Amino acid sequence: MADFRFIPITPHPQLSAHVAKIHVFESSGHLDSQERKLIVPNANFKLTLTYRNGMVADIGNKTFIQPENKLSLTGIIDSPVMLDTFNAEPTGTIIIELNPQGAYRFFHLLYAEVKNQIMQLEDLIGNAAAELQLRLGETTSVDLKVQLLQNFLIKQLEKTAPDPIYDYCINRILSTDGILTVAQLEKETGYSARWLHRKFSEHLGTGAKNLSEIIRFKQIYYAYSAGVNFQNLKNHIYHNYHDQSHFLRAFKRFTGHTPTDLQNSTNELSTKHYRT
């Protein structure tokens, strides 16, 4: 059975408003066959550098390979991801997770095209990514690689201006744990649901309603991953969902399993990722 761990790294202060977390994932080889290898959506984009070995991810019916020493960007995900190392060798990966308010400040992309996708950053932004990859490949220290990546993001951040209306909507969704409705956003901002959907598609790649559903489930799954028994989650479930069947549909959508099925299996990858 392969040992693996997530090593948290504190983001640079200039990035803290837009970077949810940074961690280094290390594994001694393939994950155990009994391990679910599950990553549950958390509404964050992922900028990834696999500096040793490679990673393989299944999203829906597609398989994505993250090669060694290549930068990849994962768009917003709204379905479960199955993850494993490319081969049985030791693996090292730096993962910078950009929060829903952060991605559009770093990259000028059609974000709907990277939803549920893992794409080579070089294919998305060209020479800037290629040059950064070369510098990262010449650097042996993981700490220096993280520093180079953060310096790159700081420079990218300086090139863009914030979008106040979009940022307001994101903050409201996050502050209400995904309970806020699109109708309430219409009332508070004075913009129509169609205009808001277009804005979210432009900056996020999905609509406000879908983001709210991910954020709402995130609150439950965070407690679940920390070991809180399903029965003890009922008060939170009824606060966030119409009834238990509504919650069970969300649980199946984002994890691919029922709570009982998942609780009776080995799922350390998902729980450690959420708790890091």
Secondary structure, 3 states (H helix, E strand, C coil): CCCEEEEEECCCCCCCCCEEEEEEEEECCCCCCCECCEECCCCCEEEEEEEECCEEEEECCEEEEECCCCEEEECCCCCCEEEEECCCCCEEEEEEEECCCCHHHHCCCCHHHHCCCEEEHHHHHCHHHHHHHHHHHCCCCHHHHHHHHHHHHHHHHHCCCCCHHHHHHHHHHHHCCCCCCHHHHHHHHCCCHHHHHHHHHHHCCCCHHHHHHHHHHHHHHHHHHCCCCHHHHHHHHHHHCCCHHHHHHHHHHHHCCCHHHHHCCECHHHHHHHHC
